[in-house]
């Protein structure tokens, strides 16, 4: 694994922000309207993947998946987007990375307008050169495509000297497909086993551990 990158991209949910309450509440409201149910544990396990995958997992029939996604996004826009908190140490780590001259971006499966709104509401938006997410028209939704958008913005080739930092296997798998270094964070919604099994190059247990990895490459 190459360290001391000049470019780092971050996942949003479970990595920068604990958005679990708003996501779970929006899943719950959507399922209620569709006459379905799920446990709290089931809903929390689906934080991170694309919504289409999550609703199929929850038993929504294929013809109704797009409807479920639209309902979810309506509820999320009304209230869920505001129900998030910044993880401890994130502001400090992003400030240190910016001071070190590292370009930073966000690559999230969340719809890009929601992601931008949340990041600026929590005073994180100005740290990032680019905020990429699922497109409003639903054409772009997979994490691999979203990472590709960040890379195009930076006009850099995908190499192991770029980091993708995330909490779920979807982040790791997409990063590895691009040839990036995948850093797994354990304070989010995935497990250590999930991150390691999907190929994470390193795990960090607190936000400041990211700075420790950077220091090793100096």
Buried (B, 14 or more C-beta within 10 A) or exposed (E): BEBBBEBBBBBBBBBBBBBBBBBBBBBBBBBEBBEBEBEEEBBBBBBBBBBBBBBBEBEBEEEEBBBBBEBBBBBBBEEBBBBBEBBEBBBEBBEBBBEEEBBBBBBBBBBBBBBBBBBEEBEBBEBBEBBBBBBEEBEBBBBBBBBBBBBEBBEBEBBBBBBBBBBBBBBBBBBBBBEBBBBBBBBBBBBEEBBBEBBBBBEBEBBBBBBEBBEEEE
